Amino acid sequence: MLRANFIRKMMGGMGMGKVEAKMAGTISKIHVSPGDVIEVGQPVVTLESMKMEIPVESDIAGTVQEVRVQEGDFVNEGDVLVTLQ
């Protein structure tokens, strides 16, 4: 939890973060739920693209506020997948 607080301070107290899709693909698995506390580098979803499964990891630590996708959804690069607090 100390790491999450440190990162929030480094972000200027924004209080909200997001995990975005790094490429277009289909959501094959969701690894987190609202209320989960996650760390930097933790996979939040698995994206299927070009017949490969690619874990999408969080760049920041925090608490999952909202999961904006469902398994089977197609996403584009830059789409917000998960919001963090």
C-alpha positions as CSV (number, residue, x, y, z in Angstrom):
1,M,0.0,0.0,0.0
2,L,2.9,2.3,0.6
3,R,4.0,2.0,-3.0
4,A,0.5,2.9,-4.2
5,N,0.5,6.0,-2.1
6,F,4.0,7.0,-3.3
7,I,2.9,6.6,-6.9
8,R,-0.2,8.7,-6.4
9,K,2.0,11.4,-4.9
10,M,4.4,11.2,-7.9
11,M,1.3,11.6,-10.2
12,G,0.6,14.9,-8.5
13,G,-2.3,13.7,-6.4
14,M,-4.4,13.0,-9.4
15,G,-6.2,10.2,-7.5
16,M,-7.1,8.3,-10.7
17,G,-5.2,6.2,-13.1
18,K,-6.0,4.0,-16.1
19,V,-4.8,1.0,-17.9
20,E,-5.1,1.3,-21.7
21,A,-4.9,-1.3,-24.5
22,K,-1.4,-1.2,-26.1
23,M,-2.8,-2.8,-29.3
24,A,-6.1,-3.8,-30.9
25,G,-7.5,-7.2,-30.0
26,T,-10.1,-9.2,-28.2
27,I,-10.3,-9.5,-24.4
28,S,-9.9,-13.1,-23.6
29,K,-9.6,-13.0,-19.8
30,I,-10.1,-10.4,-17.1
31,H,-7.9,-10.8,-14.1
32,V,-9.2,-8.1,-11.7
33,S,-12.5,-6.9,-10.2
34,P,-13.5,-3.5,-8.7
35,G,-12.0,-3.2,-5.3
36,D,-8.9,-5.3,-6.0
37,V,-5.6,-3.7,-4.9
38,I,-3.0,-4.2,-7.7
39,E,0.7,-3.6,-8.0
40,V,2.8,-2.2,-10.9
41,G,3.3,-5.0,-13.5
42,Q,0.3,-7.0,-12.4
43,P,-1.7,-8.3,-15.4
44,V,-5.3,-6.8,-15.5
45,V,-6.5,-8.5,-18.7
46,T,-5.3,-10.8,-21.4
47,L,-5.7,-9.6,-24.9
48,E,-5.8,-11.9,-27.9
49,S,-4.2,-10.4,-31.0
50,M,-2.7,-12.0,-34.1
51,K,-3.4,-15.4,-32.6
52,M,-1.3,-14.6,-29.5
53,E,-2.4,-14.1,-25.9
54,I,-0.8,-10.9,-24.5
55,P,-1.1,-9.9,-20.9
56,V,-1.8,-6.2,-20.3
57,E,-0.1,-5.1,-17.2
58,S,-0.7,-2.1,-15.0
59,D,1.9,0.7,-15.1
60,I,0.7,2.0,-11.7
61,A,-0.4,0.6,-8.4
62,G,-3.8,1.3,-7.0
63,T,-7.3,0.0,-6.3
64,V,-9.5,-1.1,-9.2
65,Q,-12.4,1.4,-9.5
66,E,-14.0,0.1,-12.7
67,V,-13.4,-2.6,-15.3
68,R,-14.7,-1.1,-18.6
69,V,-14.5,-4.2,-20.7
70,Q,-15.9,-7.7,-20.8
71,E,-14.5,-11.0,-22.1
72,G,-15.1,-11.1,-25.8
73,D,-15.0,-7.3,-26.3
74,F,-12.9,-6.0,-29.2
75,V,-10.7,-3.0,-28.2
76,N,-8.5,-0.6,-30.1
77,E,-5.1,0.7,-29.1
78,G,-5.6,3.4,-26.5
79,D,-9.0,2.2,-25.2
80,V,-9.3,2.4,-21.4
81,L,-9.7,-1.1,-20.0
82,V,-9.5,-0.5,-16.2
83,T,-9.6,2.7,-14.1
84,L,-7.7,2.8,-10.8
85,Q,-8.0,5.0,-7.7
